[in-house]
Amino acid sequence: MGTTVRSTDGNYVYHVFTDEKDLWITDYKLARKLYNHWKKANGAARLYQEVYENEEAILQGEILEEACLLTYGPFPL
């Protein structure tokens, strides 16, 4: 479905969200499990891959690139 971000010099973070819930995870398998859970439980979920230059950029929310990997249902509230 989505496009994977290709970066050799960044830190990958997976952003999973649904209605009024957001979680940023570095483990893809865990992010995918959470996406599937929220998809079934809430009827809406998104999984994005985000790339940051370093840990400080992660804390500041300075995204270099992002890509939507999976989407289900209406856009979460």
N, C-alpha and C positions, 0 to 999 in steps of 0.2 A: 504494500500500500504506500508507505512513505519512502522518503529518500534518506539514506544514512549520510551524516556529515562526515566528510573525509578530512582529517586534520592530523598531522604528525606531531605537532608541537603544542597541543592543547590538552586540557583536562576535561574529560567527558562526564556529564551529569545527565541523568534521565529525570525528566519532570513529568510526574503522573498527576492528573487532576480530574476531579469530578465536581458535582455540586457542592460548593462551599468547603472543599477539601483539596489541598495541594501537598505534594511530597516530592522532595528532590533526593534522588538515590544514585549512588555510583555503580551499583550492581544491576546489570541489565536483566538478569533472570528474576531478581526480586521485583524490579520495576514492572516486568511483564506479568508476573503473578498478581501484583496489586492492580494493574490495569484490568486484567481478566476478572478479578473479584469485583471491582467497582463497576465494570461493564454489566455484570450479571445483577449486582445488588441495586444499582442506581439507574441503569438504562442509558447511561451517558458516561464516557470516559475519553481521555486523551493521553497519549504518550509521546513526549517530545524528547529528542536528543539535543543537548545543548553543549557547546564547547566554550571553555573559558581559558584565558591565557595562563592563569595561575590561581592559587587558593585565595589570594586577596581579591582578585577579580570576581571569584565566586561569591565572596562575602559582600562585595559591592554591587553584584548583579550586572556586571559588565560582560554581556554575552558577545562572543566573537561570531558565532554561527548557531543556528538552530534549525531543526528539521522535524516535522511531524511524522512520526513513525507509524502510529496507529490512531484511529479515530472511530468512535462509535456513538451513535445517537445524536441528539441535538447538542449544541455547544453548551457545556456546563455553566450553571449560574455562578 
